[in-house]
Amino acid sequence: MSKKLTQQFACSRMMLPEHCGSLRQHAKSLMRAEEQRWPLTDEQLQAEQQQLLEEALGHKLRVEFTLLDESGRSSLSGVPYRLDETAGMIYIDTGSGKPVKIRAASVIGMASYS
């Protein structure tokens, strides 16, 4: 049985460096595509996030937003102070002076600091 397992992977010893490099590149592109994939969210999670955002707007709570855009996932922490529903924008005070505006559609997660 062990001879069969060693013979099964014997062909991988004969791979050219170019093939190994292209396999690594393909694996990286698959990981990048997985990072940029939109997660599935249910209605209950969306309702909880909407409630968290409304609570943060009313009580000036600090929230960490997880965003997804063309460059991948990123996070932004700050106090939301305005929500423009017609434009789909959330205005956030990060404490660094200039406020930041983000698209509400790019938010895939929120967490509150208590």
C-alpha positions in Angstrom: 0.0 0.0 0.0 2.8 2.5 0.8 4.5 1.7 -2.5 1.3 2.7 -4.3 1.2 6.0 -2.4 4.8 6.9 -3.2 4.4 6.0 -6.9 1.3 8.2 -7.0 3.3 11.4 -6.4 6.4 10.3 -8.3 5.4 12.3 -11.3 5.6 15.6 -9.3 9.3 15.2 -9.1 9.6 15.6 -12.9 7.8 19.0 -13.0 9.7 21.8 -14.6 10.4 25.0 -12.6 8.1 26.9 -15.0 5.3 24.6 -14.2 5.8 24.9 -10.5 5.8 28.7 -10.9 2.6 28.7 -12.9 0.9 26.5 -10.3 1.9 28.9 -7.5 0.7 31.9 -9.6 -2.6 30.1 -10.2 -3.0 29.3 -6.5 -2.4 33.0 -5.7 -5.0 34.1 -8.2 -7.5 31.7 -6.7 -6.8 33.1 -3.2 -7.1 36.7 -4.5 -10.4 35.9 -6.2 -11.7 34.3 -2.9 -10.7 37.5 -1.0 -12.7 39.6 -3.5 -15.7 37.4 -3.5 -18.8 38.9 -1.9 -19.9 36.9 1.1 -23.5 35.7 1.4 -25.5 37.6 3.9 -28.9 36.8 5.2 -31.7 39.3 6.0 -31.2 38.9 9.7 -27.6 39.9 9.5 -28.4 42.9 7.4 -31.1 43.9 9.9 -28.6 43.7 12.7 -26.1 45.7 10.9 -28.7 48.4 10.0 -29.7 48.5 13.7 -26.0 48.8 14.7 -25.5 51.7 12.3 -28.6 53.5 13.5 -27.5 53.1 17.1 -24.0 54.3 16.3 -25.4 57.4 14.5 -27.7 58.2 17.5 -25.2 57.6 20.3 -21.9 58.5 18.6 -20.5 55.0 19.0 -17.2 54.0 17.4 -17.7 51.3 14.7 -15.2 49.2 12.7 -16.4 48.8 9.1 -15.2 45.9 6.9 -15.2 47.0 3.3 -14.8 45.2 0.0 -13.7 46.9 -3.2 -11.6 46.2 -6.3 -8.4 46.1 -4.2 -9.8 43.5 -1.8 -10.9 43.7 1.8 -10.0 46.5 4.1 -11.2 47.9 7.5 -12.0 51.4 8.6 -12.7 52.5 12.2 -14.5 55.6 13.2 -17.7 57.3 14.4 -20.4 57.5 11.7 -22.1 61.0 11.8 -24.2 61.1 8.7 -26.0 58.6 6.4 -27.1 59.8 3.0 -29.5 57.1 1.8 -30.2 58.7 -1.6 -26.5 58.7 -2.6 -25.8 55.5 -0.6 -23.0 57.0 1.3 -21.9 56.8 5.0 -19.8 59.7 6.4 -17.4 58.7 9.1 -15.2 60.7 11.5 -12.0 58.8 11.9 -10.4 61.3 14.2 -7.7 62.2 11.8 -9.3 65.5 10.8 -10.9 65.1 7.4 -14.1 63.0 7.4 -14.2 59.9 5.2 -17.1 58.9 3.1 -17.7 55.3 2.0 -20.3 53.6 -0.2 -22.8 51.7 1.9 -22.9 49.0 -0.7 -19.2 48.2 -0.1 -19.7 47.5 3.6 -19.7 43.7 4.3 -19.4 43.8 8.0 -19.6 46.0 11.1 -18.5 45.7 14.7 -19.1 48.1 17.5 -16.6 49.1 20.2 -18.3 49.0 23.6 
